[in-house]
């Protein structure tokens, strides 16, 4: 099965780079701040450059493919399922439940999504619509709820401006604008001496992201808060099992996708929870261990389910 073999080779590439980061942290290469430096550089510089370079060369109609409908509704449905389960079983407060819903629906389109889209699906631009959707829709809504539930007030100016503080979103939107201008004018408007250094910097994003993630695994002690274990396992199951199943049903029976498009929709739905969720939890000081453990468990188990998807659909 070529698709399964491709997925395994992709995970091998990703795993080796992650292992290099783990060994570097264990040997204290780069010092205690190495992970932070890699994360910040990739977040603020190389990843936005990568998304700009990729999307500016993509055809504008290929960027906003109808598969974004599958990503949106599959995410919304698993988030709703968690909120229902919380009401019936977990009985978390509203702020913690919001973190749980985000743990269930928020895709890691950067740290893991970019490498998987690059090495398994062969097209890193596939994560761009998901990134735009999450930063422009899910993040403002989540921050609004967290503002209301933790502070009792809403700073609309801060919430509405939140997407403008996301370098990845800015880089993606810049690339989309250039792609639209190119489609309109018939030629690429960025000269090579400007585009080439942007592209060169962008190529450093994936290895830095993976090594930083490997560093973050060193010294981790998950699942220490036993009271959160049932909810943590639930969000991992919703994210890695239920969401891909919903994505398959929507793709196959509603949208009529087949072949590579169907495969990409389900693989991307099986991505682990994005690390942004922990950032939001830390910002409002709610559900910190719950967010961290959910992200870690989802990240560790995601390759297994993506491999299953590859075996079944490729």
Secondary structure, 3 states (H helix, E strand, C coil): CHHHHHHHHHHHHHHHHHHHHHHHHHCCCCCCCHHHHHHHHHHHHHHHHHHHHHHHHCCHHHHCCCHHHHHHHHHHHHHHHHHHHHHHHHCCCHHHHHHHHHHHHCECCCCCHHHHHHHCCCCHHHHHHHHHHHHHHHHHHHHHHHHHHHHCCCCHHHHHHHHHHCHHHHHHHHHHHHHHHHHHHCCCCCCHHHHHHHHHHHCCHHHHHHHHHHHHHCCCCCCCCHHHHHHHHHHHHHHHHHHHHHHHHHHHHHCCCCHHHHHHHHHHHCCCECCHHHHHHHHHCCCHHHHHHHHHHHHHHHHHHHHHHHHHHC
